[in-house]
Amino acid sequence: QVTVQKDIGAPVITIISPEQGAVFSSIAPSFNITVFDSQLDSIWYTIDNGLTNITIVSTVGTIDQIEWDKKGEVSVPLRFYANDTLGNTAYSENIIIKDTVQPVITINTPDSYDIFDSVPPSFDLSIVETNLDLVWYTLDGGITNISIFSSSGTIDQTEWNKFGNGTVSIQFYASDLAGSIGFSQVVVLKDIIAPLISIHVPSIFDVFGNNAPSFSLSIVYHIESN
């Protein structure tokens, strides 16, 4: 008498990560999968529909960087295969995205060296990024970052109040789901001090006839860098 084992079931593969639709940059993503089969033989993956197959000996690792470098700005089919000793084969696939281009920010308003008073300026941006994640700005070089959820709005009054008469650099940032960050800035002028006007001619209580008097003024205003 001899006892044999009948195996007609293919391996069961579960992709824990990366998740479907996950976005990655130029650095190859890591992976974590589970494979169940009592007679498991080998495991491999492909990101080019089988043109190149990469054998793996662990269910945790990183996609081959050379193969990842071959992919452009595209959706990438990441397919894991497993077979058993009887030749039963199964696969599981997630589509992931390679995005190596950072967001592009255009500041439509305000323009460089526009002048504002104690009321903070409004802004309007154009952002080119398919996989946009976060947008924010700072007036103090990143000490305080203000998140925004619209491409138009008004600079935070509290942050604007921190600056006196002078130049203010507004720096806008945008990040995508792959972690790439785009940047653009505009320098505006904050003028909260009224000009000083001195009348040299005519003098107080000067008397004139039919001819209109001439005048001479000096006007002093000053804007410094913050």
Secondary structure, 3 states (H helix, E strand, C coil): CCCCCCCCCCCEEEEEECCCCCEECCCCCEEEEEEECCCEEEEEEECCCCCCCEEECCCEEECCHHHHHCCCCCEEEEEEEEEECCCCEEEEEEEEEECCCCCEEEEEECCCCCEECCCCCEEEEEEECCCEEEEEEECCCCCCCEEECCCEEECCHHHHHCCCCEEEEEEEEEEECCCCEEEEEEEEEECCCCCEEEEEECCCCCCCCCCCCCCEEEEECCCCEC
